[in-house]
Amino acid sequence: MAKNAVPTSSGEDVAARVARRTFDKRGFNYAGEVRRLLDAGLAEMRRCGTESRPRVADIVAAAGLSNDAFYRHFPSKDALVGAILEDGTERLGDYVAHQMSKAGSPQAQVRRWVEGVMSQADDDIAATTLAVLWNAGAGRPGAPGSAAGPIAIPLEPPLAALGSTAPELDAMLVAHACVGRLGQHLYAGTKPGPDEVAHLVAFAVATATARVDGADPASPE
């Protein structure tokens, strides 16, 4: 056998291929660990509600993993909570984007977006959403980043179609307003009615169609 490894046509020798397969397998296993931690963390938060916050020990036990596995991926429980919040908002963003794809006009798409966001106050999901926001410290100083970011993205195209000259900013402003109002409903144990949904849609459309001429509205004539 030759002393020096000869690269194959792919440019990799045996050592490189084995190392890559090991890395790919480990990466896959690690992704599975993270998913188990995310799902267990969410389940434990839902179980505890707003009465208490689950411990790392509770989460790793529910996931069937060790503390070493937890801290391999997350430096703290707050980091896990932030990841759960991010995971949830990405899923919500996908959901509202799917609902919007069923609508024809930009205004109808905005309505689907508002309805999708505010549906998080429905009975079957409100407790879980509230538990995540409560654990994330929503409304408290030093809380993790807002949940508005990922769900604002699907709103940008219809707002641009309605005439927004700054769709990214307008989508973020509307998302902050709707997520803030959603939080109020969740903490109060209430749900938005049709009139409120219509008002939020009108607010979003008005935000997109507002004309900004560059003048400071606070400045005297």
Short mmCIF file of the C-alpha atoms (twelve columns), coordinates in Angstrom:
data_MODEL
# 
_entry.id   MODEL 
# 
loop_
_atom_site.group_PDB 
_atom_site.id 
_atom_site.type_symbol 
_atom_site.label_atom_id 
_atom_site.label_alt_id 
_atom_site.label_comp_id 
_atom_site.label_asym_id 
_atom_site.label_seq_id 
_atom_site.Cartn_x 
_atom_site.Cartn_y 
_atom_site.Cartn_z 
_atom_site.pdbx_PDB_model_num 
ATOM 1   C CA . MET A 1   0.000   0.000  0.000  1 
ATOM 2   C CA . ALA A 2   1.309   3.451  -0.845 1 
ATOM 3   C CA . LYS A 3   2.651   5.523  1.989  1 
ATOM 4   C CA . ASN A 4   0.793   8.665  0.975  1 
ATOM 5   C CA . ALA A 5   -2.971  8.786  0.547  1 
ATOM 6   C CA . VAL A 6   -4.062  9.542  -2.969 1 
ATOM 7   C CA . PRO A 7   -7.071  11.881 -3.281 1 
ATOM 8   C CA . THR A 8   -10.018 10.541 -5.225 1 
ATOM 9   C CA . SER A 9   -11.690 12.349 -8.097 1 
ATOM 10  C CA . SER A 10  -13.747 14.242 -5.513 1 
ATOM 11  C CA . GLY A 11  -10.534 15.690 -4.066 1 
ATOM 12  C CA . GLU A 12  -10.894 13.823 -0.732 1 
ATOM 13  C CA . ASP A 13  -8.785  10.993 0.619  1 
ATOM 14  C CA . VAL A 14  -10.170 8.301  2.916  1 
ATOM 15  C CA . ALA A 15  -9.264  10.217 6.055  1 
ATOM 16  C CA . ALA A 16  -11.079 13.318 4.834  1 
ATOM 17  C CA . ARG A 17  -14.173 11.329 3.827  1 
ATOM 18  C CA . VAL A 18  -14.364 9.513  7.153  1 
ATOM 19  C CA . ALA A 19  -13.849 12.748 9.050  1 
ATOM 20  C CA . ARG A 20  -16.587 14.445 7.031  1 
ATOM 21  C CA . ARG A 21  -19.021 11.567 7.601  1 
ATOM 22  C CA . THR A 22  -18.306 11.696 11.325 1 
ATOM 23  C CA . PHE A 23  -18.902 15.442 11.386 1 
ATOM 24  C CA . ASP A 24  -22.132 15.132 9.362  1 
ATOM 25  C CA . LYS A 25  -23.421 12.379 11.635 1 
ATOM 26  C CA . ARG A 26  -22.502 14.300 14.772 1 
ATOM 27  C CA . GLY A 27  -24.135 17.430 13.389 1 
ATOM 28  C CA . PHE A 28  -27.308 15.483 12.697 1 
ATOM 29  C CA . ASN A 29  -27.294 14.023 16.203 1 
ATOM 30  C CA . TYR A 30  -26.701 17.442 17.702 1 
ATOM 31  C CA . ALA A 31  -29.635 18.878 15.753 1 
ATOM 32  C CA . GLY A 32  -31.756 16.096 17.222 1 
ATOM 33  C CA . GLU A 33  -30.578 16.985 20.723 1 
ATOM 34  C CA . VAL A 34  -31.449 20.641 20.206 1 
ATOM 35  C CA . ARG A 35  -34.916 19.771 18.914 1 
ATOM 36  C CA . ARG A 36  -35.547 17.546 21.938 1 
ATOM 37  C CA . LEU A 37  -34.477 20.348 24.262 1 
ATOM 38  C CA . LEU A 38  -36.671 22.883 22.477 1 
ATOM 39  C CA . ASP A 39  -39.700 20.597 22.583 1 
ATOM 40  C CA . ALA A 40  -39.107 19.610 26.211 1 
ATOM 41  C CA . GLY A 41  -38.573 23.226 27.220 1 
ATOM 42  C CA . LEU A 42  -41.836 24.229 25.584 1 
ATOM 43  C CA . ALA A 43  -43.705 21.351 27.233 1 
ATOM 44  C CA . GLU A 44  -42.293 22.233 30.654 1 
ATOM 45  C CA . MET A 45  -43.185 25.904 30.235 1 
ATOM 46  C CA . ARG A 46  -46.709 24.933 29.247 1 
ATOM 47  C CA . ARG A 47  -46.925 22.658 32.305 1 
ATOM 48  C CA . CYS A 48  -45.704 25.362 34.695 1 
ATOM 49  C CA . GLY A 49  -47.771 28.128 33.087 1 
ATOM 50  C CA . THR A 50  -47.187 31.505 34.737 1 
ATOM 51  C CA . GLU A 51  -46.923 30.071 38.248 1 
ATOM 52  C CA . SER A 52  -43.268 29.032 38.071 1 
ATOM 53  C CA . ARG A 53  -40.396 28.672 35.659 1 
ATOM 54  C CA . PRO A 54  -39.022 25.205 34.865 1 
ATOM 55  C CA . ARG A 55  -35.495 24.346 35.952 1 
ATOM 56  C CA . VAL A 56  -32.790 23.095 33.624 1 
ATOM 57  C CA . ALA A 57  -33.020 19.775 35.489 1 
ATOM 58  C CA . ASP A 58  -36.734 19.540 34.637 1 
ATOM 59  C CA . ILE A 59  -36.073 20.245 30.978 1 
ATOM 60  C CA . VAL A 60  -33.212 17.783 30.503 1 
ATOM 61  C CA . ALA A 61  -35.197 15.094 32.329 1 
ATOM 62  C CA . ALA A 62  -38.188 15.658 30.054 1 
ATOM 63  C CA . ALA A 63  -35.872 15.562 27.016 1 
ATOM 64  C CA . GLY A 64  -34.167 12.378 28.218 1 
ATOM 65  C CA . LEU A 65  -30.778 14.079 28.006 1 
ATOM 66  C CA . SER A 66  -28.016 15.156 30.377 1 
ATOM 67  C CA . ASN A 67  -26.876 18.510 31.721 1 
ATOM 68  C CA . ASP A 68  -23.796 18.124 29.517 1 
ATOM 69  C CA . ALA A 69  -26.046 17.899 26.459 1 
ATOM 70  C CA . PHE A 70  -27.953 20.993 27.537 1 
ATOM 71  C CA . TYR A 71  -24.866 23.143 28.085 1 
ATOM 72  C CA . ARG A 72  -23.289 21.850 24.889 1 
ATOM 73  C CA . HIS A 73  -25.912 23.889 23.018 1 
ATOM 74  C CA . PHE A 74  -27.112 26.574 25.432 1 
ATOM 75  C CA . PRO A 75  -25.011 28.630 27.862 1 
ATOM 76  C CA . SER A 76  -28.035 29.252 30.085 1 
ATOM 77  C CA . LYS A 77  -31.737 28.573 30.439 1 
ATOM 78  C CA . ASP A 78  -32.417 32.101 29.156 1 
ATOM 79  C CA . ALA A 79  -30.640 31.140 25.929 1 
ATOM 80  C CA . LEU A 80  -32.961 28.155 25.558 1 
ATOM 81  C CA . VAL A 81  -36.015 30.320 26.220 1 
ATOM 82  C CA . GLY A 82  -34.819 32.742 23.562 1 
ATOM 83  C CA . ALA A 83  -34.407 29.876 21.108 1 
ATOM 84  C CA . ILE A 84  -37.909 28.591 21.906 1 
ATOM 85  C CA . LEU A 85  -39.322 32.076 21.326 1 
ATOM 86  C CA . GLU A 86  -37.425 32.320 18.031 1 
ATOM 87  C CA . ASP A 87  -38.591 28.855 16.976 1 
ATOM 88  C CA . GLY A 88  -42.202 29.757 17.736 1 
ATOM 89  C CA . THR A 89  -42.114 33.053 15.888 1 
ATOM 90  C CA . GLU A 90  -40.535 31.410 12.843 1 
ATOM 91  C CA . ARG A 91  -43.326 28.836 12.818 1 
ATOM 92  C CA . LEU A 92  -45.899 31.595 13.195 1 
ATOM 93  C CA . GLY A 93  -44.243 33.468 10.332 1 
ATOM 94  C CA . ASP A 94  -44.534 30.373 8.134  1 
ATOM 95  C CA . TYR A 95  -48.172 29.948 9.171  1 
ATOM 96  C CA . VAL A 96  -49.219 33.517 8.385  1 
ATOM 97  C CA . ALA A 97  -47.301 33.429 5.095  1 
ATOM 98  C CA . HIS A 98  -49.233 30.279 4.132  1 
ATOM 99  C CA . GLN A 99  -52.531 31.925 5.055  1 
ATOM 100 C CA . MET A 100 -51.604 35.034 3.084  1 
ATOM 101 C CA . SER A 101 -50.870 32.940 -0.011 1 
ATOM 102 C CA . LYS A 102 -54.581 32.087 -0.152 1 
ATOM 103 C CA . ALA A 103 -55.595 35.756 -0.456 1 
ATOM 104 C CA . GLY A 104 -55.739 37.688 -3.712 1 
ATOM 105 C CA . SER A 105 -55.368 41.394 -3.009 1 
ATOM 106 C CA . PRO A 106 -52.688 43.018 -0.827 1 
ATOM 107 C CA . GLN A 107 -55.356 44.232 1.602  1 
ATOM 108 C CA . ALA A 108 -56.758 40.705 1.903  1 
ATOM 109 C CA . GLN A 109 -53.237 39.443 2.570  1 
ATOM 110 C CA . VAL A 110 -52.853 42.001 5.355  1 
ATOM 111 C CA . ARG A 111 -56.126 40.807 6.853  1 
ATOM 112 C CA . ARG A 112 -54.935 37.179 6.747  1 
ATOM 113 C CA . TRP A 113 -51.717 38.265 8.472  1 
ATOM 114 C CA . VAL A 114 -53.551 40.106 11.262 1 
ATOM 115 C CA . GLU A 115 -55.971 37.209 11.750 1 
ATOM 116 C CA . GLY A 116 -53.080 34.734 11.911 1 
ATOM 117 C CA . VAL A 117 -51.174 36.718 14.521 1 
ATOM 118 C CA . MET A 118 -54.188 37.402 16.704 1 
ATOM 119 C CA . SER A 119 -55.268 33.750 16.487 1 
ATOM 120 C CA . GLN A 120 -52.517 33.078 19.033 1 
ATOM 121 C CA . ALA A 121 -55.041 34.268 21.634 1 
ATOM 122 C CA . ASP A 122 -57.407 31.389 20.778 1 
ATOM 123 C CA . ASP A 123 -58.203 29.004 23.630 1 
ATOM 124 C CA . ASP A 124 -56.223 26.034 22.320 1 
ATOM 125 C CA . ILE A 125 -52.925 27.908 22.036 1 
ATOM 126 C CA . ALA A 126 -53.207 30.979 24.279 1 
ATOM 127 C CA . ALA A 127 -51.844 29.276 27.407 1 
ATOM 128 C CA . THR A 128 -48.765 28.009 25.599 1 
ATOM 129 C CA . THR A 129 -48.091 31.369 23.936 1 
ATOM 130 C CA . LEU A 130 -48.499 33.179 27.248 1 
ATOM 131 C CA . ALA A 131 -46.182 30.751 29.039 1 
ATOM 132 C CA . VAL A 132 -43.436 31.344 26.465 1 
ATOM 133 C CA . LEU A 133 -43.820 35.130 26.609 1 
ATOM 134 C CA . TRP A 134 -43.888 35.040 30.413 1 
ATOM 135 C CA . ASN A 135 -40.725 32.955 30.577 1 
ATOM 136 C CA . ALA A 136 -39.102 35.246 28.027 1 
ATOM 137 C CA . GLY A 137 -39.900 38.189 30.274 1 
ATOM 138 C CA . ALA A 138 -42.056 39.996 27.711 1 
ATOM 139 C CA . GLY A 139 -42.871 43.425 29.036 1 
ATOM 140 C CA . ARG A 140 -40.045 43.389 31.595 1 
ATOM 141 C CA . PRO A 141 -36.765 45.362 31.365 1 
ATOM 142 C CA . GLY A 142 -33.974 43.258 29.945 1 
ATOM 143 C CA . ALA A 143 -36.357 40.907 28.165 1 
ATOM 144 C CA . PRO A 144 -35.123 38.987 25.097 1 
ATOM 145 C CA . GLY A 145 -35.660 40.362 21.626 1 
ATOM 146 C CA . SER A 146 -39.162 41.020 20.410 1 
ATOM 147 C CA . ALA A 147 -41.166 38.292 18.748 1 
ATOM 148 C CA . ALA A 148 -42.211 40.798 16.085 1 
ATOM 149 C CA . GLY A 149 -39.147 40.467 13.858 1 
ATOM 150 C CA . PRO A 150 -39.676 37.120 12.093 1 
ATOM 151 C CA . ILE A 151 -43.416 37.569 11.653 1 
ATOM 152 C CA . ALA A 152 -43.033 41.037 10.149 1 
ATOM 153 C CA . ILE A 153 -41.247 39.713 7.054  1 
ATOM 154 C CA . PRO A 154 -44.315 38.227 5.261  1 
ATOM 155 C CA . LEU A 155 -46.082 41.550 5.724  1 
ATOM 156 C CA . GLU A 156 -43.531 43.526 3.709  1 
ATOM 157 C CA . PRO A 157 -44.705 42.614 0.140  1 
ATOM 158 C CA . PRO A 158 -48.404 43.507 0.606  1 
ATOM 159 C CA . LEU A 159 -47.499 46.758 2.360  1 
ATOM 160 C CA . ALA A 160 -45.174 47.618 -0.518 1 
ATOM 161 C CA . ALA A 161 -47.958 46.795 -2.971 1 
ATOM 162 C CA . LEU A 162 -50.258 49.134 -1.048 1 
ATOM 163 C CA . GLY A 163 -47.799 51.968 -1.552 1 
ATOM 164 C CA . SER A 164 -45.415 51.845 1.412  1 
ATOM 165 C CA . THR A 165 -42.140 53.589 0.656  1 
ATOM 166 C CA . ALA A 166 -40.495 51.833 3.635  1 
ATOM 167 C CA . PRO A 167 -42.157 48.388 3.776  1 
ATOM 168 C CA . GLU A 168 -39.565 46.846 6.091  1 
ATOM 169 C CA . LEU A 169 -39.998 49.606 8.671  1 
ATOM 170 C CA . ASP A 170 -43.766 49.739 8.272  1 
ATOM 171 C CA . ALA A 171 -44.061 45.954 8.619  1 
ATOM 172 C CA . MET A 172 -41.995 46.049 11.799 1 
ATOM 173 C CA . LEU A 173 -44.091 48.874 13.263 1 
ATOM 174 C CA . VAL A 174 -47.346 47.048 12.503 1 
ATOM 175 C CA . ALA A 175 -45.929 43.796 13.874 1 
ATOM 176 C CA . HIS A 176 -44.835 45.468 17.105 1 
ATOM 177 C CA . ALA A 177 -48.293 46.975 17.525 1 
ATOM 178 C CA . CYS A 178 -50.107 43.694 16.883 1 
ATOM 179 C CA . VAL A 179 -47.775 41.577 19.021 1 
ATOM 180 C CA . GLY A 180 -48.068 44.127 21.829 1 
ATOM 181 C CA . ARG A 181 -51.843 44.024 21.634 1 
ATOM 182 C CA . LEU A 182 -51.755 40.219 21.489 1 
ATOM 183 C CA . GLY A 183 -49.717 40.197 24.684 1 
ATOM 184 C CA . GLN A 184 -52.313 42.373 26.398 1 
ATOM 185 C CA . HIS A 185 -55.036 39.917 25.451 1 
ATOM 186 C CA . LEU A 186 -52.988 36.937 26.616 1 
ATOM 187 C CA . TYR A 187 -52.247 38.437 30.022 1 
ATOM 188 C CA . ALA A 188 -55.876 39.510 30.432 1 
ATOM 189 C CA . GLY A 189 -57.256 36.174 29.265 1 
ATOM 190 C CA . THR A 190 -59.289 37.840 26.508 1 
ATOM 191 C CA . LYS A 191 -59.533 37.465 22.730 1 
ATOM 192 C CA . PRO A 192 -59.748 40.112 19.992 1 
ATOM 193 C CA . GLY A 193 -63.150 40.449 18.372 1 
ATOM 194 C CA . PRO A 194 -63.939 41.083 14.683 1 
ATOM 195 C CA . ASP A 195 -64.101 44.863 15.201 1 
ATOM 196 C CA . GLU A 196 -60.622 44.932 16.693 1 
ATOM 197 C CA . VAL A 197 -59.218 42.774 13.908 1 
ATOM 198 C CA . ALA A 198 -60.784 45.125 11.358 1 
ATOM 199 C CA . HIS A 199 -59.272 48.093 13.189 1 
ATOM 200 C CA . LEU A 200 -55.808 46.511 13.149 1 
ATOM 201 C CA . VAL A 201 -56.139 45.802 9.422  1 
ATOM 202 C CA . ALA A 202 -57.140 49.427 8.817  1 
ATOM 203 C CA . PHE A 203 -54.174 50.562 10.919 1 
ATOM 204 C CA . ALA A 204 -51.773 48.436 8.861  1 
ATOM 205 C CA . VAL A 205 -53.213 49.687 5.564  1 
ATOM 206 C CA . ALA A 206 -53.109 53.291 6.758  1 
ATOM 207 C CA . THR A 207 -49.471 52.825 7.778  1 
ATOM 208 C CA . ALA A 208 -48.638 51.630 4.268  1 
ATOM 209 C CA . THR A 209 -50.558 54.368 2.482  1 
ATOM 210 C CA . ALA A 210 -49.398 57.277 4.644  1 
ATOM 211 C CA . ARG A 211 -47.412 59.857 2.720  1 
ATOM 212 C CA . VAL A 212 -44.229 61.121 4.338  1 
ATOM 213 C CA . ASP A 213 -42.823 64.273 2.735  1 
ATOM 214 C CA . GLY A 214 -39.697 64.487 4.888  1 
ATOM 215 C CA . ALA A 215 -40.921 67.347 7.037  1 
ATOM 216 C CA . ASP A 216 -40.817 67.083 10.807 1 
ATOM 217 C CA . PRO A 217 -44.479 67.113 11.915 1 
ATOM 218 C CA . ALA A 218 -43.416 68.465 15.294 1 
ATOM 219 C CA . SER A 219 -41.765 71.528 13.770 1 
ATOM 220 C CA . PRO A 220 -43.687 74.809 13.561 1 
ATOM 221 C CA . GLU A 221 -44.702 76.057 10.129 1 
# 
